Amino acid sequence: MGAVGGLAALLAVVLMWRGSDGREAAAAPRLVAGAVPGVPPSIGPALEPARAAAGPAGRPAAAPVAAPEARPLSTREIVERTEASVALIKGKGGSGSGFLIGPGTVATNSHVIRREMIRNLEVYFPSAAGADKGPHRAALRYEDPRRDLAILAIESGLPAIPIARSHRFARGEDVTIIGSPGLGHGQLLLQNAVCKGVLSSETDIDGMHYYQLSAAVNPGNSGGPAMNSAGEVIGIVTLKSSTEEAIGFCIPIGDVAAALRGLGGPGGAGDEAAAARKHGVAAVYHGLHRFCEVHAKALNLYLQGMADAMQQGRPATDGFRAAREAIGGDLRQVEEDADDLKAELDRLGGDAAPGGAGRALRGLWDAYSDMKRLIDRPQGTFEGFRTRAFQAKDRFARASGSVEGELGLSPDD
């Protein structure tokens, strides 16, 4: 999960395990979920009218009695009713969870998809049958990185999980969580794993309201549903403590309902075209920043290797081999991703680029290209190579600062 201020030292943005780089939340006013178009009604109990009706011969009727409350569902029953609609969202860098909140509409966390290009996302439903299992291609309908919410559109006939239409926090309420945590940097993926917990407290983090869960959520659970004993979604799992066991956090369902009501507004938070453009800029920025960081590290290793070789009376170039072996895997991963990222950058460089995004991002691409040339074809004296390496890393720092200043992005977003 993304980093947060204030309590950031105690929290790790979960819920998305990352691959080789190991990367992977925060009130808007507290909102009570209302009726949402396309979302099935809640399963809650109904009460009889409060006033007494007249009985035979005008005698007062007996006081009305509330209808018996629906029996709480067992964990097994909740899972059987909902698991087919819980999603596994995979990108090139890792994975997270989500769930169907309406017809063809998947809710998840922004940080699950934040560093991914939308065209690279694949949405699966591990517990569904046949073609419903996926993969399904996704389109971005809505994204709010600060609230850590995203809504995707897919083609699927699977049913939505009902949401609690008027949920209010109740300490000690049982919750069932389904999601796909990953272990060992993604070497093992536990698809639609189930855990139980309770609503423990409410808290605000960086001005955003959360329910605190006493539940064992882990990286990969991000974006998955937290459900009450009626099998209704009451929150989206998004954070966990990085230091304590079984302390997690979810976004109240009212915030998700508000996002659904705002879909499709031209120029606003629900402007899907604008959301896609902003997301593309952020994904390219994060990819380029990672490219530059890997190559800056490689240059440092090259310089250290050259210095060590000269101290031992060997040619400076002898240090290149050891340096390349130390970081070769990261460099190969960058090379595999470069063409895909360059294509997205070219697309953003035209009329689709918001503001000065194309120009700012190209400056970052040029800094990466400078460092790559030095690493691919190291030559000259040690002093000459060191000077060029420092110049290339300085260009990276200036280009990164320019992007952050013009676009309001940072590596921690």
C-alpha positions, 0 to 999 in steps of 0.5 A: 500500500502507498505510504502515508504521513503521520503514522507512516512509520507504523503503516505499510501500504499493503496489499499489493505485493510487488515483483522483483523490486518489492514495491507496493492507506487516509476524512473526506467527510464520513459518508453513509452509503445510500442507494446506488444504481446498479448495486443490489439492495442490502439483505438487512431486516425490515421493521414493522410500522411504529404506530398501532392500528385499530383492532376489532370493534375499535379496540386498540390493536396490540403494539407492533412487533419488529420482524425477527432479524435475519439469521447471521450467515456463517463464514462458509455461507458468506464465502459460498455466496460471494467468492465467485465475484472477488477478483484477482488483479494482475499487472506486470509488477505485481497483483492485488484484489478487487470485487464486483460492486455493480454489473461489469464494475470492479472496485479496488485500491488505487495503489493496486493499479497505480504503477501499472499501465491499464492495458497491461492489467488482467482481471481474474475471478479465481472462484468462478467457472469457465470463461467467467474466470478470465482473464478480463481486460479492464478500462479505468472508470475512476481513480482517486489516489488520495482516497486510494480508490479505483473503479474498473470496467470489465465485460462480465456477467458475474453478479455483484456483491451487495453492499451495506446501504446504510452501514454505521460502524459497530465495534466488535462487528464480525467481518469476513475478508476474501483476497489473494495475498502473495508470499515470497515476493509473489512466488506463491499466490494464495487465491481468494484466501479467507480470513475472519476478524472484527471491526475494532476502532475508527481512526483518521490517517492523513485526514482520511477516515478508516475502520481498523480491523483486527484481522490478518490481512497481508500484501495482496489483500488490498482492494478486497471486500470486508463483509458483515454477517449478512454477506454485504460489503462494509469496506475495502481492505487497504492498509496493515501495520508494518510492525504489529500483527493483525492490525489492518484498515479498510475504507468505509463503504460509504466512500465507495458509494460516493465514488460510484454516484460520481461516475461519468461527470465531464471534467470532474472526478468521474471524467473517465477520459481524464482519469485515464490520461492522469493515470497514464502520466503517473504510470509512465513517471513511476516506470521512468523513475524506476529505470533511472534509479536502477541505472544510477545504482549501476553507475555507482557499482561501475565506479566502485568496481573500477576503483577497486580494480585500480587499487589492486593494480588491474585495469579499471575496466576489470571492475565492469564485469563484477558490477554488471553481475551484481545488478544485471537482473535489474537491468534486464528487467528494465530492458524488457519493460522499456519498449512498452513504456516508450510506446506509452510515453509517445502516446502521451507526448501528443495532444493527449498529454495533460499540461506539460506532461509530455515535455517533462516526462521526455526529460526523464527519458533522456536522463535514463537514456544517458545513463544507459549508454554509459552502462552499455558502452563504458569507455575512456579513463576512470576520471572521464567516466566518473565525470560523465556518470555524475553529469548523467545522475545530475540530469536525472535529479533535475528531470525528476524535480521538474516532473514533481514540480510541474505534475505534482508527482513524487516517487512515493505516490 
